[in-house]
């Protein structure tokens, strides 16, 4: 038929714009592929659709979601943060050294008194915030590109991890700390998922109902125009990086609680997962775009991809290859969408 075309188009009654099936499939290809993998894995693996597996996915997603929220703020202002994973690792190590059982013979600090859990939490938040502040100051006042600035702090922070931990794995935590990190409400909902939900809600309010969010999107959309309109761009960038560091500190604390141990490799590569997840979820690397629900969806999809690969027997090495491809494809699709909009 003459009306048939390679690209199926239907006029949208609401927007007046043509619907392109090809564009739809391209923009949502990542979701479609992962959905197909979930369906296939669920059919072929009997223990995939279980409450236990769902709880594990939620726990893993919770920590990654908090990290992605921090990275996303940097992406929205046309920056990035390559130090995220190492800051998470450092704060996880610091937390680990302060929550060991008092009577453990191999305690990292033998003479350390029994501290309440709030102390390592506050210290993790402080360390994360200070490193985030450092990133913000370097980017804002030294005018170093975020990629290079955070690459430098990534390497520096990893050095701190090795010096502080003496490259030793740290474990044997207090029972109440492990119970918090690995426990579940009603035997199903992880406690750390509840924490992540509260953080997500707070960030949604911050993004959508405050000047912080308004200025963040304005800077990402057009930094010069934002400055002309009265936005203190330098100070706003510092706040965004500082908040990102604060979120990494919280994620490091939760990571130690969830895993029950910490080592020099804690948090390694988490920043790349966060960038990929945020991009999949609609945060544009060109700046000015991104939502909290979208970030959550991106993290969830990326985590499900890894879980499906594990269930299907894909080796860890090959999983890394696939994750790398996903990151490249996600960024490429984002660039394509940006070019189409322009």
PyMOL commands that set and color helices and strands:
alter all, ss='L'
color gray80, all
select helices_A, chain A and resi 21-27+29-44+51-76+84-98+117-141+146-165+175-182+191-209+211-221+223-228+233-259+270-280+292-311+316-341
alter helices_A, ss='H'
color red, helices_A
select strands_A, chain A and resi 9-11+18-20+184-185+189-190
alter strands_A, ss='S'
color yellow, strands_A
deselect
rebuild
show_as cartoon
